[in-house]
């Protein structure tokens, strides 16, 4: 069944999606990840999911987990598709995914200059637990990261 134009579908990403993911990354961020980072995330088996709307890949999220902890590494929605709830949808999907894999908490870093993203995470229940000084590149200077944590409830896997 094809996804309806107005109804999002979240699916696993594959190597064939890297060019589009990298395109979205460059449009959304002033300091994007490299194409190689996305290739490596897929190659090593991180949780990589895409937001498909009709025929358009409109966003993605990437996380890894080990020893009961998950780390949200990247969550991005194409600028043309932002402010429609898709970031929340991707976030919720990833939270549920890692909870099904026995993660007890999810951590993330968000740029101090990105209050919209910080608000998305705070609204979902993430709490600020610290700051990493000079964590992100920001041109000639560095920028702090706000570190956030969400305690996860176990999820029953009904599959």
N, C-alpha and C positions, 0 to 999 in steps of 0.2 A: 504494500500500500504506500503510495507516495504521500509525503507530508503536505498538508494544505499550506498555501502561501502564508496564512496568518497563524498557523499553529507550529510552534517550535518542536523540534526533535533533537534530543541529545544522543550523540553516538560516539563510538570510539574513533579516534583519529588514527590515520595511517600515514605512511611515508608520502602517499600521493597528495596529502593535505598540506605538506610543509610549506609550499610556495604561498598558498593562500593564507595560512596562519602567519607567516612572516610578513606578508603584505599588510594584514590587519595590525600586527604589532607595530610596524613602522608608522602607520597612520594614527595609531592611538597614543603612542608614547614618544616623548622627545629623545629618550635614551633607550632604544629597544634592545631586546635580546638579539643575538646573532642567529642567523639561519641554522648554524651548526649546533647551537644549544637545543633548538627544537628537535633536530635530528637525533642528538644524543639522548634526549628525554624519551623519545620513542624507542630508540635502540635498546636502552637499558630496561625498558618495561615500566616506566612511570605510568600513573593513571593519567591518560591524555584523552580528553573528551571535547567534542565540538558541538556547537549550537547551530543546527541546520534549520533554515527557514526557507521552505520551498527548495529551490536549487542552490541557494546561497548559504555558504558557511559564514555565519555572522559573528561567531565568537568561539572561545575555547577556554578550557581550564586544565591546569596541570598540577598534580600533587604526587608526593611519594609518602611512604610510611614504613616504619620499622619499630620494633620494640614497644608497641602500644601507642606510638605517637605518629601523627600525620603532619605534613608540612605542605601548605598550599603555596606553590611556587609561582604561579601566574594565573590570573583570571582576567580576561579581556573581551570586550565587546566592541565590534567595529563602530566607529563614531556615528555612522548613519543609523545604527540600531540601538544606540544608548538611550537611557531614560524611558525605557519601556518595560522594565522589570526583568530583562533577560540576564543581567548580572546576578540578580537574586536567584533566578532559576538555576543558573550554572553553579552558583555557590551551594545551594541546597542539594543539588544532585551530587556534588563532590563530597559534601559532608556526609550524606547517606552512604556513598560508596566507601569511604574510608572507615566509617563506623561498622559497616558489614565485614570489614577486614580487621576487626578487633582493635581499632584505634580508640584510645580513651580520651585523647585530646587532639585538637588541630591547632597548629601554630602558623603564623604568617608574619611577614614584614610588609609594611606599606610606607611609601614615601611620606615624609612629613608635609610635603607640599601637595598631597593628594587628599583633600578633605572629603571629596565625594566617595572615594573608595573606603576611607576610614569610617565614614557614616554607614555605608553598606554593611561593613563587618560589625560595627557596633550595634546596628539595628537587628542583626541576627544573633547577637548575644556574645560576640567576642569582647574580651576585656583587654585593656592595655596593661601589659605586664613589664614593659621596659622600653628602652630606646637603644639603638645601635648608632653611636656617633659616626659620621662620615661613611656610612655603609654603601650608599649609592653614588655612582658617577653622576655629575651634573655639570657637564661641560668641563671648564677649567677647575671647578671646585668639586666638593663632595657634599652629600646631603644625608641627613639623619634618617634612619628607619624607625618607625614605631612598631614595636613587637606586640602582637596580640595573640590571645589564646582563647579557645573555646573548649569547654569540657563536653565530651560526647557521651550520649546515652547509647547503650548497646542496641543494635537494630536486629530484629529477627529477619533472617534471610528466608524468604518464602519461595525461593526458586528451587 
